[in-house]
Amino acid sequence: MLELRNIALYTLRSEYMDELAELVSRLFPHSSVHVVTTITPIRSRALYTKLLSITLNRIAEEAVRNAEEALKRCGARVARSEVLRGRPVKAITEYVEKFGIGLVATLFSLGLNPEEATREIGSLFAANLRIPVMLYTGLSHIPRRIDTLLMVVKGVEGVRAGLAISDHLSKVGRARVVVQLLGKPRPRELEYIKIQVHTKGMALSIPPPLPRSRERLVKAVLGEAEHSSVALLERSVLRVLRRLSFLPRGRLSREESALLGSMPIPTIVF
């Protein structure tokens, strides 16, 4: 069973951090928020190591403090704040397990070059974390209410998991759910999807199946996102792009980065 009582906001020094804090407080008003960031250890042979460490610590502490203040201004419940030591993915994974975090929210920097994009925190988390990751870019807008929920999934299991996440979203109400599938559902699967969505009191729309072409798939998802409030994107869909690009695990392909970085709405990768 999905638990989102505790979510983590991974903070960075960015002009968009206040917007991310507002988004978290709006979508998850009943969750306790953990504010975290990381400092990667510096090799001791680096020049001016001590001075650099002090500077990085100061920057990290300031980023955490600013994010915590932004959350409190929005009425969010801040459970704790911490500057973690170590590589981001490993440090966050350990923190998630220790405190029972159900979702990590962070910024995603648009980088079309895969070498550049994989250095971004959002890219690393989307590619490596096993829990849902909510990404917010400078292109995203903050929905006042969720009129249309876009669900991009492989099949029935993805719909079930996506609806479990939607149960925790605030102001979903009688939203319309648009389900983009990788393949054409069988009659029994289609009936199951209809029952599950209608049971939640939401309307359902199923556009034609997603194309297998990388470029057309990205274009189709972005097209539906233009008319939606929040997107739930299953990792199985991203793996299609990753598999076709023959990249090693733990890195995002150019198409994955282009899709996530161009989303005009907040996107939860699960």
C-alpha positions as CSV (number, residue, x, y, z in Angstrom):
1,M,0.0,0.0,0.0
2,L,1.4,3.4,-1.0
3,E,2.1,5.7,1.9
4,L,2.7,9.4,1.4
5,R,2.4,10.6,4.9
6,N,6.1,11.6,4.6
7,I,7.5,13.2,1.5
8,A,10.9,14.8,1.0
9,L,11.7,18.0,-0.8
10,Y,15.2,18.0,-2.2
11,T,16.3,21.6,-2.2
12,L,18.7,23.4,-4.5
13,R,19.7,27.0,-4.8
14,S,17.2,28.0,-7.5
15,E,14.8,30.7,-8.4
16,Y,12.1,28.0,-8.8
17,M,12.4,26.6,-5.2
18,D,9.7,28.8,-3.8
19,E,7.4,27.5,-6.6
20,L,8.3,23.9,-5.8
21,A,7.5,24.5,-2.1
22,E,4.1,26.0,-3.0
23,L,3.4,23.0,-5.3
24,V,4.2,20.5,-2.6
25,S,2.0,22.3,-0.1
26,R,-0.9,22.4,-2.5
27,L,-0.8,18.9,-3.8
28,F,0.1,17.2,-0.5
29,P,-1.4,19.4,2.3
30,H,-1.7,16.5,4.7
31,S,1.8,15.1,4.4
32,S,4.8,15.9,6.6
33,V,7.6,17.4,4.5
34,H,11.3,16.6,5.1
35,V,13.6,19.2,3.6
36,V,16.9,17.7,2.5
37,T,19.9,18.4,0.3
38,T,23.3,16.7,-0.1
39,I,27.0,17.6,0.0
40,T,29.3,15.3,-1.9
41,P,32.6,14.8,0.0
42,I,35.6,16.6,-1.6
43,R,38.8,14.8,-2.3
44,S,41.4,15.8,0.3
45,R,44.0,16.6,-2.4
46,A,41.8,19.4,-3.8
47,L,43.3,22.9,-3.5
48,Y,41.7,24.9,-0.7
49,T,39.7,21.9,0.4
50,K,38.8,23.3,3.8
51,L,37.6,26.7,2.4
52,L,35.6,25.0,-0.3
53,S,34.0,22.6,2.3
54,I,33.0,25.6,4.4
55,T,31.5,27.4,1.4
56,L,29.5,24.3,0.3
57,N,28.2,23.8,3.8
58,R,27.0,27.3,4.0
59,I,25.3,27.1,0.6
60,A,23.6,23.8,1.5
61,E,22.4,25.1,4.9
62,E,21.1,28.3,3.3
63,A,19.2,26.3,0.7
64,V,17.6,24.1,3.3
65,R,16.7,27.1,5.5
66,N,15.1,29.0,2.5
67,A,13.1,25.9,1.4
68,E,11.9,25.4,5.0
69,E,10.7,29.0,5.3
70,A,9.0,28.8,1.9
71,L,7.1,25.7,2.9
72,K,6.0,27.3,6.2
73,R,4.8,30.4,4.4
74,C,2.6,28.1,2.4
75,G,1.2,26.4,5.5
76,A,3.1,23.1,5.0
77,R,4.0,20.9,7.9
78,V,7.8,20.6,8.0
79,A,8.9,17.5,9.9
80,R,12.6,17.9,9.8
81,S,15.5,19.4,7.8
82,E,18.9,18.0,7.2
83,V,22.0,18.4,5.0
84,L,23.1,14.9,4.0
85,R,26.6,13.8,3.3
86,G,27.5,11.6,0.3
87,R,26.4,11.1,-3.3
88,P,22.9,12.3,-3.8
89,V,21.2,9.0,-4.9
90,K,22.8,6.9,-2.2
91,A,22.2,9.5,0.5
92,I,18.6,10.0,-0.5
93,T,18.0,6.3,-0.7
94,E,19.2,5.7,2.8
95,Y,17.2,8.7,4.1
96,V,14.0,7.3,2.4
97,E,14.4,4.0,4.0
98,K,15.2,5.4,7.4
99,F,12.2,7.8,7.6
100,G,9.7,6.0,5.5
101,I,9.6,8.6,2.7
102,G,6.9,7.9,0.1
103,L,7.8,10.5,-2.5
104,V,10.7,12.9,-3.3
105,A,10.0,16.3,-4.9
106,T,12.7,18.2,-6.7
107,L,13.5,20.5,-9.6
108,F,14.4,19.2,-13.1
109,S,16.7,21.3,-15.2
110,L,16.1,21.1,-18.9
111,G,19.2,19.6,-20.5
112,L,18.9,18.0,-24.0
113,N,22.5,16.8,-23.9
114,P,22.4,13.4,-22.1
115,E,25.9,14.0,-20.6
116,E,24.7,17.3,-19.1
117,A,21.3,16.1,-18.1
118,T,22.5,13.1,-16.1
119,R,24.4,15.4,-13.8
120,E,21.1,17.0,-12.8
121,I,19.5,15.9,-9.5
122,G,16.1,15.4,-11.0
123,S,17.5,13.2,-13.7
124,L,19.4,11.0,-11.2
125,F,16.4,10.6,-9.0
126,A,14.1,9.8,-11.9
127,A,16.5,7.2,-13.2
128,N,17.5,5.5,-9.9
129,L,15.0,5.9,-7.1
130,R,12.3,3.2,-6.7
131,I,9.7,5.5,-5.1
132,P,7.7,8.2,-6.9
133,V,9.6,11.3,-7.8
134,M,7.8,14.6,-8.5
135,L,9.6,16.9,-10.9
136,Y,9.1,20.6,-11.4
137,T,10.7,22.6,-14.2
138,G,10.7,26.2,-15.1
139,L,8.2,25.4,-17.8
140,S,5.6,23.9,-15.4
141,H,2.7,25.8,-13.9
142,I,1.2,25.2,-10.5
143,P,-2.4,24.0,-10.8
144,R,-5.0,25.6,-8.4
145,R,-7.0,22.5,-8.8
146,I,-6.7,19.3,-10.7
147,D,-9.1,19.4,-13.6
148,T,-7.4,16.8,-15.8
149,L,-5.0,14.1,-14.5
150,L,-2.7,12.7,-17.2
151,M,-1.7,9.1,-16.7
152,V,1.0,7.7,-19.0
153,V,1.3,4.0,-18.3
154,K,2.2,0.7,-19.8
155,G,-1.0,-1.1,-18.9
156,V,-3.5,-2.0,-16.2
157,E,-0.9,-2.3,-13.3
158,G,0.2,1.2,-14.1
159,V,-3.3,2.5,-13.9
160,R,-3.8,0.9,-10.6
161,A,-0.5,2.4,-9.2
162,G,-1.4,5.8,-10.7
163,L,-4.8,5.9,-9.0
164,A,-3.2,5.0,-5.7
165,I,-1.0,8.1,-6.0
166,S,-4.0,10.2,-7.0
167,D,-5.7,9.2,-3.8
168,H,-3.2,11.4,-2.0
169,L,-3.4,14.4,-4.3
170,S,-5.4,17.4,-3.0
171,K,-8.3,18.8,-4.9
172,V,-8.6,16.0,-7.4
173,G,-12.3,16.0,-6.9
174,R,-14.1,15.0,-10.1
175,A,-11.2,15.4,-12.3
176,R,-11.0,13.9,-15.8
177,V,-8.4,11.1,-16.1
178,V,-6.6,10.8,-19.5
179,V,-4.9,7.4,-19.7
180,Q,-2.2,7.1,-22.4
181,L,-1.3,3.4,-22.9
182,L,1.7,1.9,-24.7
183,G,-0.6,-0.7,-26.4
184,K,-4.2,-1.2,-27.2
185,P,-6.0,-2.7,-24.1
186,R,-7.9,-5.9,-24.3
187,P,-11.7,-5.6,-23.7
188,R,-11.4,-7.0,-20.2
189,E,-8.5,-4.6,-19.4
190,L,-10.5,-1.7,-20.8
191,E,-13.5,-2.6,-18.6
192,Y,-11.2,-2.9,-15.5
193,I,-9.8,0.6,-16.2
194,K,-13.2,2.1,-16.6
195,I,-14.4,0.6,-13.3
196,Q,-11.4,1.7,-11.4
197,V,-11.6,5.3,-12.6
198,H,-15.3,5.6,-12.3
199,T,-15.2,4.2,-8.8
200,K,-13.0,7.2,-7.9
201,G,-15.8,9.5,-9.2
202,M,-13.7,10.6,-12.1
203,A,-14.4,10.8,-15.9
204,L,-12.2,8.7,-18.2
205,S,-10.6,9.4,-21.6
206,I,-8.4,7.0,-23.4
207,P,-6.7,8.4,-26.5
208,P,-5.1,6.2,-29.2
209,P,-2.1,4.1,-27.9
210,L,1.2,5.7,-27.7
211,P,3.4,5.3,-30.8
212,R,6.6,3.3,-30.4
213,S,8.7,5.8,-32.3
214,R,10.7,7.8,-29.7
215,E,10.1,11.2,-31.3
216,R,6.4,10.6,-31.8
217,L,5.9,9.1,-28.3
218,V,7.5,12.3,-26.7
219,K,5.3,14.5,-28.9
220,A,2.1,12.6,-28.0
221,V,2.8,12.9,-24.3
222,L,3.7,16.6,-24.4
223,G,0.5,17.2,-26.5
224,E,-1.8,15.7,-23.9
225,A,0.2,17.5,-21.1
226,E,-0.7,20.9,-22.6
227,H,-4.3,20.3,-21.6
228,S,-3.7,18.6,-18.2
229,S,-3.0,19.7,-14.6
230,V,-0.7,17.0,-13.3
231,A,1.0,14.1,-15.0
232,L,1.7,10.6,-13.6
233,L,4.3,8.9,-15.7
234,E,5.2,5.3,-15.2
235,R,8.8,4.3,-15.4
236,S,8.0,1.5,-17.8
237,V,7.2,4.1,-20.4
238,L,10.6,5.8,-19.9
239,R,12.3,2.4,-20.1
240,V,11.0,2.1,-23.7
241,L,13.0,5.2,-24.6
242,R,16.0,4.1,-22.6
243,R,16.0,0.6,-24.1
244,L,16.0,2.1,-27.6
245,S,18.9,4.4,-26.8
246,F,21.1,1.6,-25.5
247,L,22.3,3.6,-22.4
248,P,23.5,2.0,-19.2
249,R,21.3,1.9,-16.2
250,G,21.3,4.9,-14.0
251,R,21.4,7.4,-16.8
252,L,18.6,9.1,-18.8
253,S,18.6,9.1,-22.6
254,R,18.3,12.3,-24.5
255,E,14.6,11.5,-25.2
256,E,13.8,10.9,-21.6
257,S,15.5,14.2,-20.6
258,A,13.7,16.0,-23.4
259,L,10.3,14.6,-22.3
260,L,10.7,15.3,-18.5
261,G,12.4,18.6,-19.0
262,S,9.8,19.9,-21.4
263,M,6.7,18.9,-19.4
264,P,4.5,22.0,-19.0
265,I,2.9,20.5,-15.8
266,P,4.2,18.9,-12.6
267,T,5.2,15.3,-13.3
268,I,5.3,12.4,-10.9
269,V,7.5,9.6,-12.2
270,F,6.5,6.3,-10.5
